[in-house]
Amino acid sequence: MKLLAGLILVAGTAIGPPIDDPLMHFSWWGYVVVAALYTMVVFRGDLSREGPFILTKENARTPFAISCIHVTFLALLLWAARVTPYILPLLPRWMTDRIHARGINLTIADALFILATVAMNQIERRWLFVDSQADISGPENSTSQPSMTKRK
């Protein structure tokens, strides 16, 4: 039994990790940088005093709700960044060819990813801020109001 375990161990170290092991050269630093930059862009109004101020009392959302919404969008962004290298080989060549124009070195797929990130940022900012002074229930219909007259 020990001989078999020793042979498996030697064979495993001789073979090494699988060739297409996705975590073989995985680095979290790129994802940390992307998450930090995206968070700074989302909360740029609070950082630069421009508004709307998401992290103030003017916002009707609780800090926990703000954190949950932001973590959800961050997870979506980081998932897309993780899956993109696996999707790129499946795309047509014209989407993955580099365009060299005016010092910009991008592919159409890169541009679409950047546009999707900007759109996601705008959607998140609209979800994060709810004015505490505004009525969030929407316009009320006069027929939905209870009658104030006394019944006999």
C-alpha positions in Angstrom: 0.0 0.0 0.0 2.8 2.4 0.9 4.5 1.5 -2.4 1.4 2.4 -4.4 1.0 5.7 -2.5 4.7 6.5 -3.2 4.3 5.8 -6.9 1.2 8.0 -7.1 3.1 10.8 -5.3 6.2 10.5 -7.6 4.0 10.3 -10.7 2.0 13.3 -9.6 5.0 15.4 -9.0 6.6 14.3 -12.3 3.5 15.2 -14.3 3.0 18.5 -12.5 -0.2 20.6 -12.6 -2.6 20.1 -15.5 -1.7 22.3 -18.5 -5.0 24.1 -18.6 -5.2 24.7 -14.8 -6.9 28.1 -14.6 -5.4 28.8 -11.1 -1.8 27.9 -12.0 -0.8 31.5 -12.6 -3.8 33.2 -11.0 -3.1 36.5 -9.3 -5.7 38.3 -7.1 -3.9 41.6 -7.4 -5.5 42.4 -10.8 -8.9 41.8 -9.4 -8.2 43.9 -6.2 -7.1 46.8 -8.4 -10.2 46.5 -10.6 -12.5 46.3 -7.6 -10.8 49.3 -5.9 -10.9 51.5 -9.1 -14.6 50.6 -9.7 -15.5 51.4 -6.1 -13.7 54.8 -6.4 -15.6 55.5 -9.6 -19.0 54.6 -8.1 -18.4 56.7 -5.0 -16.7 59.5 -6.8 -19.4 62.0 -5.8 -18.8 61.4 -2.2 -15.0 61.6 -2.6 -15.1 64.9 -4.6 -18.0 66.6 -3.0 -20.0 66.6 -6.2 -23.0 64.6 -5.2 -25.4 62.8 -5.1 -23.9 61.8 -1.8 -24.6 58.1 -1.4 -23.1 57.8 2.0 -25.0 60.6 3.7 -28.3 61.0 5.5 -29.8 62.4 2.3 -29.9 58.8 1.1 -32.9 56.7 2.2 -30.9 53.5 1.8 -29.2 52.0 4.8 -25.5 51.4 4.7 -26.1 47.7 4.7 -28.3 48.0 1.7 -25.7 50.1 -0.1 -23.0 47.5 0.7 -25.2 44.7 -0.5 -25.9 46.4 -3.8 -22.3 47.4 -4.3 -21.0 43.9 -3.5 -23.5 42.4 -6.0 -22.3 44.7 -8.8 -18.6 44.1 -7.8 -19.2 40.3 -8.0 -20.8 40.7 -11.5 -17.8 42.8 -12.7 -15.2 40.4 -11.3 -17.1 37.4 -12.7 -17.1 39.1 -16.1 -13.4 39.9 -15.8 -12.7 36.2 -14.9 -14.8 34.7 -17.7 -13.6 37.1 -20.5 -10.4 35.2 -21.2 -12.4 32.0 -21.8 -14.9 33.8 -24.1 -12.4 35.7 -26.3 -11.2 32.6 -28.2 -14.9 31.9 -29.1 -15.4 35.4 -30.6 -14.9 36.1 -34.3 -11.5 37.4 -35.3 -12.7 40.9 -36.2 -13.8 41.4 -32.6 -10.4 40.4 -31.2 -8.1 42.0 -33.7 -6.2 45.0 -32.3 -7.1 48.5 -33.6 -4.3 51.0 -33.6 -5.8 54.4 -33.9 -4.6 57.7 -32.4 -2.4 55.8 -29.8 -5.3 53.6 -28.7 -4.5 49.9 -28.8 -7.9 48.1 -28.2 -10.0 45.4 -29.6 -13.7 45.7 -30.2 -14.2 43.2 -27.4 -12.2 45.4 -25.0 -14.3 48.4 -26.0 -17.5 46.5 -25.4 -16.3 45.4 -22.0 -15.4 49.0 -21.1 -18.8 50.3 -22.3 -20.6 47.5 -20.3 -18.7 48.5 -17.2 -19.6 52.2 -17.7 -23.3 51.3 -18.1 -23.1 49.0 -15.1 -21.6 51.9 -13.1 -24.4 54.3 -14.1 -27.1 51.7 -13.2 -25.5 51.0 -9.8 -25.3 54.7 -9.0 -29.0 55.1 -9.7 -29.8 52.2 -7.5 -27.6 53.3 -4.7 -29.1 56.8 -4.1 -32.7 57.2 -3.1 -33.6 60.7 -1.9 -34.9 60.5 1.6 -37.1 63.6 1.0 -38.8 62.1 -2.0 -41.8 59.8 -1.7 -40.4 56.5 -2.9 -43.9 54.9 -3.1 -44.6 56.9 -6.3 -47.5 59.1 -7.3 -50.6 58.3 -5.5 -53.9 57.9 -7.2 -56.7 59.9 -5.6 -59.1 56.9 -6.0 -56.8 54.8 -3.8 -57.1 57.1 -0.8 -59.4 55.9 1.9 -62.5 58.0 2.4 -62.5 60.3 5.4 -66.3 60.5 5.6 -68.1 59.0 8.5 -70.3 56.1 7.9 -73.8 56.0 9.4 
